[in-house]
Each structure stands twice: as C-alpha cells, then as structure tokens.
Amino acid sequence: QVQLVESGGGLVQAGGSLRLSCAASGKIFSIDAMGWYRQAPGKERDLVATIAGDGSTNYADSVKGRFTISRDNAKNTMYLQMNSLKPEDTAVYYCRHLRSRSWGQGTQVTVSS
C-alpha cells in the first residue's frame, strides 16, 4: 500500500510560478516510477510528467520547457516546479505511484489571466 499527499497548489497570476510536492509513504522504492497528472473541469485526467527511478523524465508537450519534475528519494518526495504558468494550466494536480497505481487526493492550481 502506498499513500500520497500533494501540497503546494494555490492561486497565481499568469507568468508566475508554483512548486508542488508529493510526499509518499508505504511500500516505496527508489526505483519506482512516479508521475504528475492534472484534470481541468469537464476534462479527462491527463499526464503532465513522469520520472523514473534512474531520474529520466518525460513531459507532455504542453508543459515542456516550463515545468520540471524531480524527486528526493531520501525524503520519498516528488516535486513539480511550474514556471511561466498560463490560465490553461488551471486544474487539479494529482501525483501517482505507477507501480501500485495509487493516487493522491489532488491539489488545486488556479492561474488567473
């Protein structure tokens, strides 16, 4: 069983930055892949970025060059640094532990124009 808790969401103006955190507990291993997803109102939950145990990363085209995913295995914590935020980035952001398919409860990010 894996538990995930996101934090760091909030309201920010367009062009601003936020950093999301995802604290993991339970059966977590440093080799486990994890990811960030987001869901805007009335839309499906979409992949934002993933990070493998070796640190390799993958990003959705819409966030490439603006968002950075990272992890601190010693703290069992994953991060999402979001820069140059746009109103279309507004969504609930979820972290996911891929092996167990566990989700966090989500954190709201709202970007005003």
C-alpha positions as CSV (number, residue, x, y, z in Angstrom):
1,Q,0.0,0.0,0.0
2,V,1.3,3.5,-0.9
3,Q,0.0,6.7,0.4
4,L,0.5,10.0,-1.5
5,V,-0.1,13.6,-0.2
6,E,0.2,16.6,-2.5
7,S,0.7,20.1,-1.4
8,G,1.8,23.5,-2.9
9,G,-1.2,24.4,-5.0
10,G,-2.8,27.8,-5.0
11,L,-3.8,30.9,-6.9
12,V,-1.2,32.6,-9.1
13,Q,-1.2,35.2,-11.9
14,A,-0.2,34.2,-15.4
15,G,3.5,34.1,-15.8
16,G,4.0,33.2,-12.2
17,S,5.5,30.0,-10.6
18,L,4.4,27.3,-8.1
19,R,6.1,24.2,-6.8
20,L,4.1,21.2,-6.0
21,S,5.2,18.5,-3.6
22,C,4.1,14.9,-3.3
23,A,5.1,13.1,-0.1
24,A,4.9,9.3,-0.4
25,S,4.8,6.7,2.4
26,G,4.3,2.9,2.5
27,K,6.0,0.4,0.1
28,I,8.1,2.9,-1.8
29,F,11.3,2.1,-3.5
30,S,13.8,4.5,-5.1
31,I,13.5,2.6,-8.4
32,D,9.7,3.2,-8.6
33,A,8.4,5.5,-11.4
34,M,6.1,8.3,-10.4
35,G,4.2,11.0,-12.2
36,W,2.1,14.1,-12.1
37,Y,-1.3,14.3,-13.8
38,R,-3.9,17.1,-14.0
39,Q,-7.6,17.3,-14.5
40,A,-9.4,20.5,-15.6
41,P,-13.1,21.0,-15.1
42,G,-15.1,18.9,-17.6
43,K,-12.0,17.2,-19.0
44,E,-10.2,13.9,-18.6
45,R,-7.2,13.5,-16.3
46,D,-4.0,13.9,-18.4
47,L,-0.4,13.1,-18.0
48,V,1.9,16.1,-17.1
49,A,5.2,14.5,-16.4
50,T,6.8,11.3,-15.2
51,I,10.1,10.4,-13.5
52,A,11.7,7.0,-13.4
53,G,13.9,5.6,-10.7
54,D,17.0,6.5,-12.6
55,G,15.9,10.1,-12.9
56,S,14.9,10.0,-16.5
57,T,11.9,12.2,-17.3
58,N,9.0,12.6,-19.7
59,Y,6.8,15.6,-20.3
60,A,3.6,16.5,-22.0
61,D,4.2,18.8,-25.0
62,S,2.1,21.5,-23.4
63,V,4.5,21.9,-20.4
64,K,7.9,21.2,-22.0
65,G,10.3,23.9,-21.2
66,R,8.1,25.3,-18.4
67,F,7.7,22.5,-15.9
68,T,10.4,20.4,-14.2
69,I,9.7,17.1,-12.4
70,S,12.2,16.0,-9.8
71,R,12.4,13.6,-6.8
72,D,14.3,13.3,-3.5
73,N,14.5,9.6,-2.7
74,A,15.9,10.2,0.8
75,K,12.7,12.1,1.6
76,N,10.3,10.0,-0.5
77,T,9.1,13.2,-2.1
78,M,8.5,14.2,-5.7
79,Y,8.2,17.8,-6.9
80,L,6.8,19.7,-9.9
81,Q,8.3,23.1,-10.5
82,M,5.9,25.1,-12.6
83,N,7.2,28.3,-14.3
84,S,5.6,30.7,-16.8
85,L,2.2,29.5,-15.8
86,K,-0.8,30.0,-18.1
87,P,-4.5,30.1,-17.5
88,E,-4.8,26.8,-19.3
89,D,-2.7,25.2,-16.6
90,T,-5.6,25.6,-14.2
91,A,-6.5,22.2,-12.9
92,V,-6.4,19.8,-10.0
93,Y,-3.0,18.2,-10.0
94,Y,-2.5,14.7,-8.8
95,C,0.6,12.6,-8.1
96,R,0.7,8.9,-8.9
97,H,2.8,6.0,-7.9
98,L,2.9,4.0,-11.1
99,R,3.7,0.5,-9.8
100,S,0.9,0.5,-7.3
101,R,-1.4,2.7,-9.4
102,S,-2.0,4.8,-6.2
103,W,-3.3,8.4,-6.5
104,G,-3.0,11.3,-4.1
105,Q,-6.0,13.5,-3.2
106,G,-5.0,16.3,-5.5
107,T,-4.1,19.9,-5.1
108,Q,-5.8,22.8,-6.9
109,V,-3.8,25.1,-9.2
110,T,-5.5,28.2,-10.5
111,V,-3.8,30.6,-12.9
112,S,-5.5,34.0,-13.4
113,S,-5.1,36.0,-16.5
